[in-house]
Amino acid sequence: MGAPRLLLVEDDPALAELLEFRFTAEGYAVTATPDGDEALLFATEQAPDLVVLDWMIEGTSGIEVCRRLRRDKATAHVPIVMLTARGAEDDKIRGLDTGADDYVTKPFSPRELIARVNAIMRRIRPALAGEVLTVGDLSLDATAHKVTRKGQVVSLGPTEFRLLKFFMEHPGRVFSRGQLLDAVWGTDSDIELRTVDVHIRRLRKGIELPGVADPVRTVRSAGYALEAV
């Protein structure tokens, strides 16, 4: 698996250069911009694995960038860490309510920011670190291409495997059929939305065990989520 893609949106040149250097040294593929509009363009062209976003930037504000990223189905699931000189509790709540996953107030230690980003990446996309994904009684080893439930190996087709892997990278989060289609089949796919339902049924059948609850939850009018059972 390639280096995780990090979009850095910071208009302080010295800080941006320092963070780009430090994150690159940590193994991230960094795309940096000081401009909110350009950040949205970059995210549209290729969804990053994580966004580090300053509140006060050129062009579209950081809070609006965060809001738009959350609205776009292609980036709705991407973790966002906001950077700001604003330390008031109301501002932090506003940032988190807008969709940020974490909040770091300036001045801050680059080591602290990197530690927080690494922690989010381990939690949200542990496969990037080469770890086995585990949600409830399900385990998925991406390297060995093996899935087990309650210690029993289960057999899945390649599409169901990718679908389960995506769910396990984002446990508990509800995804629409469109979001699943983009994430698992790709944004250029011309597959119909109802195809997702077919593969969800196959996934459920593949991981079902007698007397054990179904971990794939259907959310009416919203989509699907994977829950720990």
MARBA-3410 file (N, C-alpha, C, O; in Angstrom, 1 decimal):
229
0.8,-1.2,0.0,0.0,0.0,0.0,0.9,1.2,0.0,1.9,1.3,0.7 ~ 0.5,2.3,-0.8,1.3,3.5,-0.9,1.2,4.3,0.4,0.5,4.0,1.3 ~ 2.0,5.4,0.4,2.0,6.3,1.5,0.7,7.0,1.6,0.0,7.3,0.6 ~ 0.2,7.2,2.9,-1.1,7.9,3.1,-1.0,9.3,2.6,0.0,10.0,2.8 ~ -2.0,9.8,1.9,-2.0,11.1,1.3,-2.6,12.1,2.3,-3.7,11.9,2.8
-1.8,13.1,2.5,-2.2,14.2,3.5,-2.3,15.5,2.8,-1.3,15.9,2.1 ~ -3.4,16.2,2.9,-3.6,17.5,2.4,-3.4,18.5,3.5,-4.2,18.5,4.4 ~ -2.4,19.4,3.3,-2.0,20.4,4.3,-2.5,21.8,3.8,-2.0,22.2,2.8 ~ -3.4,22.4,4.6,-3.9,23.7,4.2,-3.5,24.7,5.2,-4.1,24.8,6.3 ~ -2.4,25.5,4.9,-1.8,26.4,5.9,-1.2,27.6,5.2,-0.4,27.4,4.3
-1.6,28.8,5.6,-1.1,30.0,4.8,0.1,30.7,5.5,0.6,31.7,5.0 ~ 0.6,30.1,6.6,1.8,30.6,7.2,3.0,29.9,6.5,3.2,28.7,6.8 ~ 3.8,30.6,5.6,4.8,29.9,4.9,5.8,29.1,5.7,6.1,27.9,5.3 ~ 6.2,29.7,6.8,7.2,29.0,7.6,6.7,27.8,8.3,7.3,26.7,8.3 ~ 5.4,27.9,8.8,4.8,26.7,9.5,4.5,25.7,8.4,4.6,24.5,8.7
4.0,26.1,7.3,3.6,25.1,6.2,4.9,24.3,5.8,4.8,23.1,5.6 ~ 6.0,25.0,5.6,7.2,24.3,5.2,7.7,23.4,6.3,8.1,22.2,5.9 ~ 7.6,23.8,7.5,8.0,22.9,8.6,7.1,21.7,8.7,7.6,20.5,8.8 ~ 5.8,21.8,8.6,4.9,20.7,8.7,5.0,19.8,7.5,5.0,18.6,7.7 ~ 5.2,20.3,6.3,5.4,19.5,5.2,6.6,18.6,5.3,6.6,17.5,5.0
7.7,19.2,5.8,9.0,18.5,6.0,8.8,17.4,7.0,9.2,16.2,6.8 ~ 8.1,17.7,8.1,7.9,16.7,9.2,7.0,15.6,8.8,7.3,14.4,9.1 ~ 5.9,15.9,8.1,5.0,14.9,7.7,5.6,14.0,6.6,5.3,12.8,6.6 ~ 6.3,14.6,5.7,7.0,13.8,4.7,8.0,12.8,5.3,8.1,11.7,4.9 ~ 8.7,13.3,6.4,9.7,12.4,7.1,8.9,11.3,7.8,9.5,10.3,8.0
7.7,11.5,8.1,6.9,10.5,8.8,6.3,9.5,7.8,5.7,8.5,8.2 ~ 6.5,9.7,6.5,6.0,8.8,5.5,4.8,9.2,4.8,4.2,8.3,4.1 ~ 4.3,10.4,5.0,3.1,10.9,4.3,3.5,11.5,3.0,4.5,12.1,2.8 ~ 2.6,11.3,2.0,2.7,12.0,0.7,1.9,13.3,0.9,0.6,13.3,0.9 ~ 2.6,14.4,1.0,1.9,15.7,1.4,1.7,16.6,0.2,2.6,16.8,-0.7
0.5,17.1,0.1,0.1,18.1,-0.9,-0.2,19.4,0.0,-1.1,19.3,0.8 ~ 0.5,20.5,-0.3,0.3,21.7,0.6,-0.2,22.8,-0.3,0.1,23.0,-1.4 ~ -1.1,23.6,0.3,-1.6,24.8,-0.3,-2.0,25.8,0.8,-2.4,25.4,1.9 ~ -1.9,27.1,0.5,-2.3,28.1,1.5,-3.7,28.6,1.3,-4.3,29.4,2.0 ~ -4.4,28.1,0.2,-5.6,28.6,-0.3,-6.8,27.6,-0.2,-6.7,26.4,-0.6
-7.9,28.1,0.4,-9.0,27.2,0.6,-9.7,26.7,-0.6,-10.0,25.5,-0.7 ~ -9.8,27.5,-1.6,-10.3,27.1,-2.9,-9.5,26.1,-3.6,-10.0,25.1,-4.2 ~ -8.2,26.3,-3.6,-7.3,25.3,-4.2,-7.3,24.0,-3.4,-7.2,22.9,-4.0 ~ -7.5,24.1,-2.1,-7.6,22.8,-1.3,-8.8,22.0,-1.7,-8.7,20.8,-1.8 ~ -9.9,22.7,-2.0,-11.1,22.0,-2.4,-10.9,21.3,-3.8,-11.4,20.2,-4.0
-10.2,22.0,-4.6,-9.9,21.5,-6.0,-9.0,20.3,-5.8,-9.3,19.2,-6.5 ~ -7.9,20.3,-5.0,-7.1,19.2,-4.8,-7.9,18.0,-4.3,-7.7,16.8,-4.7 ~ -8.8,18.2,-3.3,-9.5,17.2,-2.7,-10.5,16.5,-3.7,-10.8,15.3,-3.6 ~ -11.0,17.4,-4.6,-11.9,16.8,-5.7,-11.2,16.0,-6.7,-11.7,14.9,-7.1 ~ -9.9,16.4,-7.0,-9.2,15.6,-8.0,-8.7,14.3,-7.4,-8.8,13.3,-8.1
-8.3,14.2,-6.2,-8.0,13.0,-5.5,-8.2,13.1,-4.0,-7.5,13.9,-3.3 ~ -9.1,12.4,-3.5,-9.5,12.5,-2.1,-8.3,12.1,-1.2,-7.7,11.0,-1.4 ~ -7.9,12.9,-0.3,-6.8,12.6,0.6,-7.2,11.6,1.6,-8.4,11.3,1.8 ~ -6.2,11.0,2.4,-6.5,10.1,3.5,-6.8,10.9,4.7,-7.5,10.5,5.7 ~ -6.2,12.2,4.8,-6.5,13.0,6.0,-6.2,14.5,5.6,-5.3,14.7,4.7
-6.9,15.4,6.2,-6.7,16.8,5.9,-6.2,17.5,7.2,-6.9,17.4,8.3 ~ -5.1,18.3,7.1,-4.7,19.2,8.2,-5.1,20.6,7.7,-4.5,21.1,6.8 ~ -6.0,21.3,8.4,-6.7,22.5,7.9,-6.6,23.6,8.8,-7.2,23.5,9.9 ~ -6.0,24.7,8.4,-6.0,26.0,9.2,-7.3,26.7,9.1,-7.9,26.7,8.1 ~ -7.8,27.2,10.2,-9.1,28.0,10.2,-9.0,29.2,9.4,-9.9,29.5,8.5
-8.0,30.0,9.6,-7.8,31.3,8.9,-6.9,31.2,7.7,-5.6,31.2,7.9 ~ -7.4,31.0,6.5,-6.6,30.9,5.3,-7.1,31.8,4.2,-8.1,32.4,4.3 ~ -6.3,31.8,3.1,-6.7,32.6,2.0,-7.9,32.0,1.3,-8.1,30.8,1.4 ~ -8.6,32.8,0.6,-9.8,32.3,-0.2,-10.9,31.8,0.8,-11.2,32.5,1.8 ~ -11.5,30.7,0.4,-12.5,30.1,1.3,-12.0,29.8,2.6,-10.9,29.2,2.7
-12.7,30.1,3.7,-12.2,29.9,5.1,-12.1,28.4,5.4,-12.7,27.6,4.7 ~ -11.2,28.1,6.4,-11.1,26.8,6.8,-12.3,26.1,7.2,-12.6,24.9,6.9 ~ -13.2,26.8,8.0,-14.4,26.3,8.5,-15.4,25.9,7.3,-16.1,24.9,7.4 ~ -15.3,26.8,6.3,-16.2,26.5,5.1,-15.6,25.3,4.3,-16.4,24.5,3.7 ~ -14.3,25.2,4.2,-13.6,24.1,3.5,-14.1,22.8,4.2,-14.4,21.8,3.5
-14.0,22.8,5.5,-14.4,21.6,6.3,-15.9,21.3,6.0,-16.2,20.1,5.8 ~ -16.7,22.3,6.0,-18.1,22.0,5.7,-18.4,21.4,4.3,-19.1,20.5,4.2 ~ -17.7,22.0,3.3,-17.8,21.5,2.0,-17.3,20.1,1.8,-17.8,19.2,1.1 ~ -16.1,19.8,2.5,-15.6,18.4,2.4,-16.6,17.4,3.0,-16.7,16.3,2.5 ~ -17.2,17.8,4.1,-18.2,16.9,4.7,-19.4,16.7,3.8,-20.1,15.7,3.9
-19.8,17.7,3.0,-21.0,17.6,2.2,-20.7,16.8,0.9,-21.6,16.1,0.4 ~ -19.5,16.7,0.5,-19.1,16.0,-0.7,-19.0,14.5,-0.4,-18.2,14.1,0.5 ~ -19.7,13.7,-1.1,-19.7,12.2,-0.8,-18.4,11.6,-1.0,-18.1,10.6,-0.3 ~ -17.5,12.2,-1.9,-16.2,11.6,-2.1,-15.2,11.9,-0.9,-14.3,11.2,-0.8 ~ -15.5,12.9,-0.1,-14.6,13.3,1.0,-15.3,13.3,2.3,-14.7,13.7,3.3
-16.6,12.9,2.4,-17.3,12.9,3.6,-16.7,12.1,4.7,-16.9,12.5,5.9 ~ -16.0,11.1,4.4,-15.4,10.2,5.4,-13.9,10.5,5.8,-13.4,9.9,6.7 ~ -13.3,11.6,5.1,-11.9,11.9,5.3,-11.7,12.6,6.6,-12.4,13.6,6.9 ~ -10.8,12.1,7.5,-10.6,12.8,8.8,-10.0,14.2,8.6,-9.2,14.4,7.7 ~ -10.4,15.1,9.4,-10.0,16.5,9.3,-9.5,17.0,10.7,-10.2,16.9,11.7
-8.2,17.5,10.7,-7.7,18.1,11.9,-7.6,19.6,11.7,-6.9,20.0,10.7 ~ -8.2,20.4,12.5,-8.2,21.8,12.3,-7.1,22.5,13.2,-6.9,22.1,14.3 ~ -6.4,23.5,12.6,-5.4,24.3,13.3,-6.0,25.7,13.4,-6.5,26.2,12.4 ~ -5.8,26.3,14.5,-6.3,27.7,14.7,-5.7,28.3,15.9,-5.3,27.7,16.9 ~ -5.7,29.7,15.8,-5.2,30.5,17.0,-6.4,30.7,17.9,-6.2,31.2,19.0
-7.6,30.3,17.5,-8.8,30.5,18.3,-8.8,29.4,19.4,-8.8,28.2,19.1 ~ -8.8,29.9,20.6,-8.8,28.9,21.7,-10.1,28.8,22.5,-10.2,28.0,23.4 ~ -11.0,29.7,22.2,-12.3,29.7,22.9,-13.1,28.4,22.7,-13.0,27.8,21.7 ~ -13.7,28.0,23.8,-14.5,26.7,23.8,-15.5,26.7,22.7,-15.8,25.7,22.0 ~ -16.2,27.9,22.5,-17.3,28.0,21.5,-16.7,27.8,20.1,-17.4,27.1,19.2
-15.5,28.3,19.9,-14.9,28.1,18.5,-14.5,26.6,18.3,-14.7,26.1,17.2 ~ -14.0,26.0,19.3,-13.7,24.6,19.2,-14.9,23.8,18.9,-14.9,22.9,18.0 ~ -16.0,24.1,19.6,-17.3,23.3,19.4,-17.8,23.6,18.0,-18.3,22.6,17.3 ~ -17.7,24.8,17.5,-18.1,25.1,16.2,-17.3,24.3,15.1,-17.9,23.7,14.2 ~ -16.0,24.2,15.3,-15.1,23.5,14.4,-15.5,22.0,14.4,-15.6,21.4,13.4
-15.7,21.4,15.6,-16.1,20.0,15.7,-17.4,19.7,15.2,-17.7,18.7,14.5 ~ -18.4,20.7,15.4,-19.7,20.5,14.9,-19.8,20.6,13.4,-20.6,19.9,12.7 ~ -18.8,21.3,12.8,-18.8,21.4,11.3,-18.3,20.1,10.7,-18.5,19.9,9.5 ~ -17.6,19.3,11.5,-17.2,18.0,11.0,-15.7,17.7,11.2,-15.2,16.6,10.8 ~ -15.0,18.6,11.9,-13.6,18.3,12.2,-13.5,17.1,13.2,-14.3,16.9,14.1
-12.4,16.3,13.0,-12.2,15.1,13.9,-11.4,15.5,15.1,-11.5,14.8,16.1 ~ -10.6,16.5,15.0,-9.7,16.9,16.1,-9.4,18.4,15.9,-9.7,19.0,14.8 ~ -8.8,19.0,16.9,-8.7,20.5,16.9,-7.4,20.8,17.7,-7.2,20.4,18.8 ~ -6.5,21.5,17.0,-5.2,21.9,17.7,-5.0,23.4,17.7,-5.1,24.0,16.6 ~ -4.8,24.0,18.8,-4.7,25.4,19.0,-3.3,25.9,18.9,-2.4,25.3,19.5
-3.0,26.9,18.1,-1.7,27.5,18.0,-1.4,28.3,19.2,-2.3,28.9,19.8 ~ -0.1,28.4,19.6,1.0,27.7,19.1,1.0,26.2,19.6,0.5,25.9,20.7 ~ 1.5,25.3,18.8,1.5,23.9,19.2,2.8,23.3,18.8,3.6,23.8,18.0 ~ 3.1,22.1,19.4,4.3,21.4,19.0,4.0,20.5,17.8,3.0,19.8,17.8 ~ 4.9,20.6,16.8,4.7,19.7,15.6,4.7,18.2,16.0,3.9,17.5,15.4
5.4,17.9,17.0,5.4,16.5,17.5,4.0,16.1,18.0,3.5,15.0,17.7 ~ 3.3,17.0,18.7,2.0,16.8,19.2,1.0,16.6,18.0,0.2,15.7,18.0 ~ 1.1,17.5,17.0,0.2,17.4,15.8,0.4,16.1,15.1,-0.5,15.4,14.7 ~ 1.7,15.7,14.9,2.0,14.5,14.2,1.5,13.3,15.0,0.9,12.3,14.4 ~ 1.6,13.3,16.3,1.1,12.2,17.1,-0.4,12.1,17.0,-1.0,11.0,17.0
-1.1,13.2,17.0,-2.6,13.2,16.8,-3.0,12.7,15.5,-3.9,11.9,15.4 ~ -2.3,13.1,14.4,-2.6,12.6,13.1,-2.3,11.1,13.0,-3.2,10.4,12.4 ~ -1.2,10.7,13.5,-0.9,9.2,13.5,-1.9,8.4,14.2,-2.3,7.3,13.8 ~ -2.4,9.0,15.3,-3.4,8.3,16.1,-4.8,8.1,15.3,-5.4,7.1,15.4 ~ -5.1,9.2,14.7,-6.3,9.2,13.8,-6.2,8.2,12.7,-7.1,7.4,12.4
-5.0,8.2,12.1,-4.8,7.3,11.0,-4.8,5.8,11.4,-5.4,4.9,10.7 ~ -4.3,5.5,12.6,-4.3,4.2,13.1,-5.8,3.8,13.4,-6.2,2.6,13.2 ~ -6.6,4.7,13.9,-8.0,4.4,14.2,-8.8,4.3,13.0,-9.7,3.4,12.9 ~ -8.7,5.2,12.1,-9.6,5.3,10.9,-9.2,4.4,9.8,-10.0,3.7,9.2 ~ -7.8,4.3,9.5,-7.3,3.5,8.5,-6.2,2.6,8.9,-5.0,2.9,8.5
-6.4,1.7,9.9,-5.3,1.0,10.4,-4.5,0.1,9.4,-3.4,-0.2,9.6 ~ -5.2,-0.2,8.3,-4.5,-1.0,7.2,-3.3,-0.2,6.7,-2.4,-0.9,6.1 ~ -3.3,1.1,6.8,-2.2,1.9,6.2,-0.9,1.5,7.0,0.2,1.7,6.5 ~ -1.1,1.1,8.3,0.1,0.8,9.1,0.4,-0.7,9.1,1.2,-1.2,9.8 ~ -0.3,-1.4,8.2,0.0,-2.8,8.0,-0.6,-3.7,9.1,-0.2,-4.8,9.3
-1.6,-3.2,9.8,-2.2,-3.9,10.9,-3.4,-4.7,10.4,-4.0,-4.5,9.4 ~ -3.8,-5.7,11.2,-5.0,-6.5,11.0,-6.1,-5.7,11.5,-6.1,-5.2,12.6 ~ -7.2,-5.5,10.6,-8.4,-4.8,11.0,-9.2,-5.7,11.9,-9.4,-6.9,11.5 ~ -9.8,-5.2,13.0,-10.6,-5.9,13.9,-11.8,-5.1,14.3,-11.6,-4.0,14.8 ~ -13.0,-5.6,14.0,-14.2,-4.9,14.5,-15.1,-6.0,15.1,-15.6,-6.9,14.4
-15.3,-5.9,16.4,-16.1,-6.9,17.1,-15.5,-8.3,16.9,-14.3,-8.5,17.2 ~ -16.3,-9.3,16.4,-15.7,-10.6,16.2,-15.2,-10.9,14.8,-14.8,-12.0,14.4 ~ -15.1,-9.8,14.0,-14.5,-9.9,12.6,-13.1,-9.4,12.6,-12.7,-8.4,13.2 ~ -12.2,-10.1,11.9,-10.8,-9.7,11.7,-10.5,-9.8,10.2,-11.0,-10.8,9.5 ~ -9.8,-8.9,9.7,-9.4,-8.9,8.2,-7.9,-8.6,8.1,-7.5,-7.5,8.6
-7.2,-9.5,7.5,-5.8,-9.4,7.2,-5.7,-9.0,5.7,-5.8,-9.9,4.9 ~ -5.4,-7.7,5.4,-5.3,-7.3,4.0,-4.2,-7.9,3.3,-4.3,-8.2,2.1 ~ -3.1,-8.1,4.0,-1.9,-8.7,3.4,-2.1,-10.1,3.0,-1.7,-10.5,1.9 ~ -2.7,-10.9,3.9,-2.9,-12.3,3.6,-4.3,-12.5,2.9,-4.6,-13.6,2.4 ~ -5.0,-11.4,2.7,-6.3,-11.5,2.1,-7.2,-12.6,2.7,-7.8,-13.4,2.1
-7.3,-12.4,4.1,-8.1,-13.4,4.8,-9.0,-12.8,5.8,-8.6,-11.8,6.5 ~ -10.2,-13.3,5.9,-11.2,-12.8,6.9,-11.6,-13.9,7.8,-11.8,-15.0,7.4 ~ -11.7,-13.6,9.1,-12.1,-14.6,10.1,-13.3,-13.9,10.9,-13.3,-12.7,11.1 ~ -14.2,-14.8,11.3,-15.2,-14.4,12.3,-15.3,-15.4,13.4,-15.5,-16.6,13.2 ~ -15.1,-14.9,14.6,-15.0,-15.8,15.8,-14.0,-16.9,15.6,-14.1,-18.0,16.0
-12.9,-16.5,14.9,-11.8,-17.4,14.7,-12.0,-18.3,13.5,-11.1,-19.1,13.1 ~ -13.2,-18.3,12.9,-13.4,-19.2,11.7,-13.2,-18.4,10.4,-13.6,-17.3,10.2 ~ -12.4,-19.0,9.5,-12.1,-18.4,8.2,-13.4,-18.3,7.4,-14.1,-19.4,7.2 ~ -13.8,-17.2,6.8,-14.9,-17.1,6.0,-14.5,-16.7,4.6,-13.4,-16.1,4.3 ~ -15.3,-17.2,3.6,-14.9,-17.0,2.2,-15.7,-15.9,1.6,-16.9,-15.8,1.6
-15.0,-14.9,1.0,-15.7,-13.7,0.4,-15.1,-13.5,-1.1,-13.9,-13.8,-1.3 ~ -15.9,-13.1,-1.9,-15.5,-12.7,-3.3,-14.7,-11.4,-3.2,-14.7,-10.7,-2.1 ~ -13.9,-11.0,-4.2,-13.1,-9.9,-4.2,-13.8,-8.6,-3.9,-13.3,-7.7,-3.2 ~ -15.0,-8.4,-4.5,-15.8,-7.2,-4.2,-16.3,-7.1,-2.8,-16.2,-6.1,-2.2 ~ -16.8,-8.3,-2.3,-17.2,-8.3,-0.9,-16.1,-8.1,0.1,-16.2,-7.4,1.1
-14.9,-8.6,-0.3,-13.7,-8.3,0.5,-13.4,-6.8,0.6,-13.1,-6.3,1.7 ~ -13.4,-6.1,-0.5,-13.1,-4.7,-0.6,-14.2,-3.9,0.2,-13.9,-2.9,0.9 ~ -15.4,-4.4,0.1,-16.5,-3.7,0.7,-16.4,-3.8,2.3,-16.5,-2.9,3.0 ~ -16.1,-5.1,2.7,-15.9,-5.3,4.1,-14.7,-4.5,4.7,-14.7,-3.9,5.7 ~ -13.6,-4.5,3.9,-12.4,-3.7,4.3,-12.7,-2.2,4.5,-12.3,-1.6,5.5
-13.5,-1.7,3.6,-13.8,-0.3,3.7,-14.7,0.0,4.9,-14.5,0.9,5.7 ~ -15.7,-0.9,5.2,-16.5,-0.8,6.4,-15.6,-0.9,7.6,-15.8,-0.1,8.6 ~ -14.7,-1.8,7.7,-13.9,-2.0,8.9,-12.9,-0.9,9.1,-12.4,-0.7,10.2 ~ -12.6,-0.1,8.0,-11.7,1.0,8.2,-12.5,2.2,8.8,-11.9,3.2,9.2 ~ -13.8,2.1,8.7,-14.7,3.2,9.2,-15.8,2.6,10.0,-17.0,2.8,9.7
-15.5,1.9,11.1,-16.6,1.2,11.9,-17.6,2.2,12.5,-17.2,3.3,13.0 ~ -18.9,1.8,12.3,-19.9,2.6,12.9,-20.4,3.7,12.1,-21.5,4.3,12.3 ~ -19.7,4.1,11.0,-20.1,5.2,10.2,-21.1,4.7,9.1,-20.9,3.7,8.5 ~ -22.1,5.5,8.9,-23.1,5.2,7.9,-22.7,5.8,6.5,-22.3,6.9,6.4 ~ -22.7,4.9,5.5,-22.4,5.3,4.2,-23.5,5.1,3.2,-24.2,4.0,3.3
-23.8,6.1,2.4,-24.9,5.9,1.4,-24.4,4.9,0.3,-23.2,4.6,0.2 ~ -25.3,4.5,-0.5,-24.9,3.6,-1.6,-24.0,4.3,-2.6,-23.0,3.7,-3.1 ~ -24.2,5.6,-2.8,-23.3,6.4,-3.7,-21.9,6.4,-3.1,-20.9,6.3,-3.9 ~ -21.8,6.7,-1.8,-20.4,6.7,-1.2,-19.7,5.4,-1.3,-18.5,5.3,-1.5 ~ -20.5,4.3,-1.0,-19.9,2.9,-1.1,-19.5,2.6,-2.6,-18.4,2.0,-2.8
-20.3,3.1,-3.5,-20.0,2.8,-4.9,-18.7,3.5,-5.3,-17.8,2.9,-5.9 ~ -18.5,4.8,-4.9,-17.3,5.5,-5.2,-16.1,4.9,-4.5,-15.0,4.8,-5.1 ~ -16.2,4.5,-3.2,-15.1,4.0,-2.4,-14.7,2.6,-2.9,-13.5,2.3,-2.9 ~ -15.6,1.8,-3.2,-15.3,0.4,-3.5,-15.1,0.1,-5.0,-14.2,-0.7,-5.4 ~ -15.9,0.7,-5.8,-15.9,0.5,-7.3,-15.1,1.6,-8.0,-14.6,1.4,-9.1
-15.0,2.8,-7.4,-14.3,3.9,-8.0,-15.3,4.9,-8.5,-16.4,4.6,-8.9 ~ -14.8,6.2,-8.6,-15.7,7.3,-9.0,-16.0,7.3,-10.4,-17.0,7.9,-10.9 ~ -15.2,6.5,-11.2,-15.5,6.5,-12.7,-16.5,5.3,-13.0,-16.8,5.1,-14.2 ~ -16.9,4.6,-12.0,-17.7,3.4,-12.3,-19.1,3.8,-12.8,-19.7,4.8,-12.3 ~ -19.7,3.0,-13.7,-21.0,3.3,-14.2,-22.0,2.2,-13.7,-23.1,2.0,-14.3
-21.6,1.6,-12.6,-22.4,0.5,-12.0,-23.6,1.2,-11.3,-23.5,2.3,-10.7 ~ -24.8,0.6,-11.4,-26.0,1.1,-10.8,-26.0,1.0,-9.3,-25.3,0.1,-8.7 ~ -26.6,1.9,-8.6,-26.6,2.0,-7.1,-27.2,0.7,-6.5,-26.7,0.2,-5.5 ~ -28.2,0.1,-7.2,-28.8,-1.2,-6.6,-27.8,-2.3,-6.6,-28.0,-3.3,-5.9 ~ -26.7,-2.2,-7.4,-25.7,-3.3,-7.4,-25.0,-3.3,-6.0,-24.6,-4.4,-5.5
-25.0,-2.2,-5.3,-24.4,-2.2,-3.9,-25.3,-3.1,-3.0,-24.7,-3.8,-2.2 ~ -26.6,-3.0,-3.2,-27.4,-3.9,-2.3,-27.2,-5.4,-2.6,-27.2,-6.2,-1.6 ~ -26.9,-5.7,-3.8,-26.6,-7.1,-4.2,-25.3,-7.6,-3.4,-25.3,-8.6,-2.8 ~ -24.3,-6.7,-3.5,-23.1,-7.1,-2.8,-23.2,-7.1,-1.3,-22.5,-7.8,-0.6 ~ -24.0,-6.2,-0.8,-24.2,-6.2,0.7,-24.9,-7.5,1.1,-24.5,-8.1,2.1
-25.8,-8.0,0.3,-26.4,-9.3,0.6,-25.4,-10.4,0.6,-25.4,-11.3,1.4 ~ -24.5,-10.4,-0.5,-23.5,-11.4,-0.6,-22.5,-11.3,0.6,-22.1,-12.3,1.1 ~ -22.2,-10.1,1.0,-21.3,-9.9,2.2,-21.9,-10.5,3.4,-21.3,-11.2,4.2 ~ -23.2,-10.2,3.6,-23.9,-10.7,4.8,-23.9,-12.2,4.8,-23.7,-12.8,5.8 ~ -24.2,-12.8,3.7,-24.2,-14.3,3.6,-22.9,-14.8,3.8,-22.7,-15.9,4.5
-21.8,-14.2,3.4,-20.5,-14.7,3.5,-20.0,-14.7,4.9,-19.2,-15.6,5.3 ~ -20.4,-13.7,5.7,-19.9,-13.6,7.1,-20.9,-14.1,8.2,-20.6,-14.0,9.4 ~ -22.1,-14.6,7.7,-23.1,-15.0,8.7,-22.6,-16.3,9.4,-22.0,-17.2,8.8 ~ -23.0,-16.4,10.7,-22.7,-17.6,11.5,-24.0,-17.9,12.2,-24.7,-17.0,12.6 ~ -24.4,-19.2,12.4,-25.6,-19.5,13.1,-25.7,-18.9,14.5,-24.7,-19.1,15.3
-26.8,-18.3,14.8,-27.0,-17.7,16.1,-26.2,-16.5,16.4,-26.2,-16.0,17.6 ~ -25.5,-15.9,15.4,-24.7,-14.7,15.7,-25.3,-13.5,14.9,-25.8,-13.7,13.8 ~ -25.4,-12.4,15.6,-26.0,-11.2,15.0,-25.3,-10.7,13.7,-24.1,-10.9,13.6 ~ -26.1,-10.1,12.9,-25.6,-9.5,11.6,-24.9,-8.2,11.9,-25.5,-7.3,12.5 ~ -23.6,-8.0,11.6,-22.9,-6.8,12.0,-23.2,-5.7,11.0,-22.9,-4.5,11.2
-23.7,-6.0,9.8,-24.0,-5.0,8.8,-25.4,-4.4,9.1,-26.4,-5.1,9.0 ~ -25.4,-3.1,9.4,-26.7,-2.5,9.8,-27.2,-1.7,8.6,-26.5,-0.9,8.0 ~ -28.5,-1.9,8.3,-29.2,-1.0,7.3,-29.8,0.1,7.9,-30.6,0.0,8.9 ~ -29.5,1.3,7.5,-30.1,2.6,8.0,-31.1,3.1,7.0,-30.7,3.6,5.9 ~ -32.3,3.1,7.3,-33.4,3.4,6.3,-33.1,4.9,5.8,-32.9,5.8,6.5
-33.2,5.0,4.5,-33.1,6.2,3.7,-31.7,6.8,3.8,-31.4,8.0,3.4 ~ -30.7,6.1,4.4,-29.4,6.6,4.6,-28.3,5.7,4.0,-27.4,6.2,3.2 ~ -28.3,4.4,4.3,-27.3,3.5,3.7,-27.0,2.4,4.6,-27.9,1.7,5.2 ~ -25.7,2.1,4.8,-25.3,0.9,5.6,-24.1,1.3,6.5,-23.4,2.3,6.2 ~ -24.0,0.5,7.6,-22.9,0.7,8.5,-22.5,-0.7,9.0,-23.3,-1.6,9.1
-21.2,-0.8,9.5,-20.7,-2.0,10.1,-20.6,-1.7,11.6,-19.9,-0.8,12.0 ~ -21.2,-2.6,12.4,-21.2,-2.4,13.9,-20.5,-3.6,14.5,-20.6,-4.7,14.0 ~ -19.8,-3.4,15.6,-19.2,-4.4,16.4,-20.3,-5.2,17.1,-21.2,-4.7,17.7 ~ -20.3,-6.6,16.9,-21.3,-7.4,17.6,-20.5,-8.5,18.3,-21.2,-9.3,19.0
END
